[in-house]
């Protein structure tokens, strides 16, 4: 529904009570609600802590941020497709499905909820192929569940794919060639760091859009602390299983990356 100016005083009071001047609203509840400069926030975020904290909805970010995100995603997908072997397509498809389903797993945190991302896992196994995999997953999430939007597809992909690539180079060799104890610790660090970096990139996108989003960016990073730990545990168990049943998968992927 679209709210008029008569609803602003009530929303402002709620904002001040909940997040010190910022209140998180979903795209389904409010569209393009903008306040005059000098208010608590000139845009009520379409990013939902309640339902989808890692996706930015349309109408929130500035044009330069959107263009930059789209350009980085195009470049990353191009590199990923160039490096991806034909035999690797089924593997990429399976992990894309895992990434897609992970977003549907909600973890209650206080009055809100966070969800798994598994971008660290995709980065370790797929390398640069994580870029096209995440792009497809984010696009399907947007089309089927209205997570994010068409104009923010590049930014949302970049937010999750860039940490995946970084984790591939930081942790891939250690996980593939160390003994189980060290490998498990590195796998946990991979999952934790991937979400930490994704939340920081998301916060930076908001900050570069406008200084009024600074407080929102801080809240967003703090809201992801529980899922950082959970993601680390999940990635550690997944990679421990792969090291037992198909260890060559990890070594071959890192060598190819």
N, C-alpha and C positions, 0 to 999 in steps of 0.2 A: 504494500500500500504506500501511497505517497503522502507524506505529512506536510502540513502547512505551517506557517509561522505561529499559529495558535498553540501548537504542540511543543514548541521549542523551550519555553520555561520549564515545563515538566521534565523534558528530556535532559535539560541542563542540570536540574537538581539531581536527577538519577545519576548523571555523569559524575558530578562532584562527590556523590556518596560512594559510588562504586570504584572509580579509578582516578580520583583526584582531578576531574575535569575531562576524562575521556570515557566513552562508553562504546562497547563493541556491538554493532548491529549487523544482521545478516542481510544479504541482497534480497532475500524474499520478504523481509520485513520493512525495508526502507530503501528507496531509490533516490540517488542524487540529492541527498539532504545536505545543503551547504549553509553554513552560518557566516555572518559578516566577520571581517577581520577584527581581531581583538577578543573574540569569544574564546571559550575553552579550547576548541579545536575547529578549524574552518571546514573540515569534512569529518562526518562521523564514519569511522572505518567500516568498509564492507568486508574486511577480514574478520572472521568469526573465531573468537576463542572458543565459543561454545561448540562449534561444529567442524571448522576447517581452518586450523591455525596456520598451515603451511601454504595456503593458496591465497593469493591476492585477487580480489574481485575487480571487475571493471569499474572505471570512474574514480579510482583512488589515486593512482600514480600519475606523475607528470609525463608529458610527451617525451622529453629527453631520456628519462629512465626507461620508458617502454621501448623506445628505439634502440637504446644501448642493449637492453636485455634481448631483444629480437635479433640484433646483429651478432651478439655472442653466441646465441643458440644456433643460428644458421651456420656459423663457423664451426661450432662444436659438432653439430650433426654431420656436416660435410666431412670432417676428419674422422668421425666415428664410422660413417658409411664406407669411407675409403679403406680404413683399417679392418673392417669386418669381413671375415671369410664367409664364403657361401655355406660351408658346412656348419658355421656357427649360428645361422639364422634360427633353427629350432631352439637352441639354448637361449638366445636373446628373447625369443617369443615367450618362453616359459618364465623367465625372470621379469619380463614386462608384465605378465599376468600377476606374478607375485607382488610386484610394486603396486599394481592397480588394486588388488584385493587388500593389501596392507592398509590403505587409506580408509577402508571400511571398518577396521578394528579400532574401536574407540576405548580409551582408557580414562575413566572419570578422575578428574583432579579438582576437588572442591566443587564449585558451582559450574565448572566447565568440563571439557574433555579434550584430550589430545590423541593423536593417532600415529601409528607406525609409518615409517617412510621407506626404510630399507635401501636408501641410496648408497650407503656405505657398502652394503653387501653387493649391490650391482656393480659398484666401482671395482671392488676386489676381483670379481669373477669376469666381468665383461671388459674392463678397461674403457677405452674411448667409445666402445659400442654402447656404453651406458647412456650416452647423450641421445641417440635416436630411440633407445628403449624408453627412457624417461619422457621424451617428447610424446611418444605414442600413448603412454600411460596417462600423462597429464591431459592430453587432448580428449581421451575417452572419458576421463573424470569430468571434464568440462561439459562434454556433450550429453552424457548420461545423468550426471548428478548436479550440474551447474556449479562445480567447484572451479572457481576462477572465471575465466572468460576468454574469448578469442583474442582481444587486444593484449591481454596479460599472459598469453600462452608462452611467449618467449621468455618473459621475466620469471614466471613460475618454473619453467624448465631449467633455466639457468641457475636459479636458486638451489635446486636439488641436484643438478648434474655436475656443476663445477666442484662441489665438495666430493662427489663420487670419484671424479678423476684424480683429485688431489689425494684422496685416501688410497687409490690404486698405486700411486707412486710412493707414498709414505709408508704404507703397511704391507703392500702386496708381497714383496720379496721376503720380508721377515716372517709373514704368516706361512708362506709356502715352504720355507727352508729351515725354520727353527723347530725345536722339539715342542711337544704339546703344551707344556706349561707356559712358555713364552708366547707361543702362537695364540693361545687363548687370551692372554693379556693384550696382545696386539689387536686381536679381533674385537675385543671389548672396546679398546681405545678407538678403533676404526668406526664402530657404530656410534659411539659417544661423540667423537670429533665431527663426524659427518652431519649430525643434527645440530651440533653447536655452530658449525660454520654456516649451515643453511639458515639457522635462525638469525645469525649475525648479518648475513647477506640480505635477508628479508628486512631486518631492521634498517640497514643502510639504504635500501630502496625507499623506505618510508621517510627517512631523514633527508635524503636528497630531494624528495618531492616537496618537503616543507618542514621548517623547524617546529611547527606545531605538532608534528608527529613524534617528537623526541621522546616524550613520556610514554607514548604508545609503544614505541620501539623497545624501550626498557622493559615494559610489562610483557611484551611478546617474548623476549629472550628468557625472562624468568619463568614464563609459563611453560617453556620447553624443557626446563631442567629435569622434571620427572621422566619425560620421554627420552631424553638423552641417555639416562641410566638404563631404561627399559630396552632401548634400541641396542645399546652395547651388549646387554645380556642375550638378546635374540640373535644378533649377528655372531656372537661368540659360539652359541650352540649350533647355529647353522653351519658355520665354518668348521667346527669340530666334527660334525657329522660328515661333511664333505671330505675332510682329511682322512677319515676312516674308510669311506666307501669309494671315493674317486679323487685321490690326492693329486693325480696328474692334471686335473682340471685347473687347480690353482697355479701350479707351476707353469703350465703351458700358457695360461692367460697372461701371467706376468711377463713371460719371455716374449710373447707376441706384442705386448703393449709397449 
